[in-house]
Amino acid sequence: MIFIVVKFPVKPEHTEHFMDRVKHYTECTRAEEGNLWFDWSRSVEDPNEFVLVEAFRDGAGEAHVNSEHFTSGLEAMRPLLAATPKIISRQVEGEGWDEMGELQIG
């Protein structure tokens, strides 16, 4: 699978409505064939940073970046951002989350 983490530095005046502005993009991406997850979080250290953790089945990433909602979603974000987002994108084995071996519960 393709595993991606992106940090979005949002301008302070846009943080409260940022998730509303990316709602359509999020919904469309989650509906894509091959999307495994597309989850947003807000940094606990920087309230103006949003973190996106996403994954796609092998081969599905190209369709994602070539979709209309990808282009329009990025353009909708552009005026809200304070700087260029930082990304880690890697090919990894598997198609889902594994249990943590070092911390087993029950």
N, C-alpha and C positions, 0 to 999 in steps of 0.2 A: 504494500500500500504506500501511497504518498502521504507523509505526515508533515503538517505545516503548522508553524506557530508564527503569528505576526503581532508585533506591538505597534499600536496606533497612538501617537501623541496628539491628543485633541486640544484645540484652543480652549482655554478655561470657559469662555463665554458659550461654548457649544457642548460642554460635557453633559448637561442635564437633558438635552434632547438628541444626543448622538445615537442612542439605540433606536429611537423613533425614525431617524433618517436612514438607518441601515436595515430597517425591518423588511422592506420588500426584497432587497438583495439577499438577506438571510433566508427568508422563506423560499425564494426561488432556488437558491443553492441547496438547501436541505431537500428540496424536491427532485434534484437532479439524480438520474440513474448513476450509480457509482459513488455517490456521496455517502460516507460512513458516519460522519458527524461534522458539525459546524457550530461550535460553542464559544460564545463571548463571555468574558469576565472583565471586571474592572480591577486594576491594580490596588492592593491594599497599601502600597507605599507611595503611589502617585495617583491621586484621584483624577488626573487628566489623561491617564494612560489606560487604554482598553486593549485587552489581549484576546486574540482569536486563535483557537485551537481547532484545526480542521483536518480531515483525512478523506482520501478518495481511494477507491479500488484501483489497482494498476490499470493504466490506460485511460482512466476517467478524467484525469487532470487537464488534458488538452481540450476536451469538450467544455470544461468549466471555464478556462481562460478565453475561449473563443465564443462564449455565449454573450448575448445582448445584455443580460442582467449583470454580468461581470463588468463589462465596459461602463454601463450606466451607473452601476453601484460604486465603482471607483471614482467616477466623475462627481457623484453626489457627495462623496467623502472629501474630495480635494479641498473645498473651501473651509472645511471644518478642522483640518489638520494643521498643527503647528510645525511639523517637519515630516520628512519622508519616513514612512513606516520601516521598521526593521523586521527581517524575516529569516526564519530557518525552514528549509524545505528539504526533506530527506526521503529516500526510498527505504522502507523498513519492511521486515518480514511480518506476516500476520494480517488480520483484517479486523482487529478489535483490541480492546483493553484486556490485559492479563491481570490476575490477582498479584498483589505485591507479596513476594516471598518472604521479605524481611519483617513484615508486620501482618501476621495472620490473626483474625478475630473469629472466635467461636470455633 
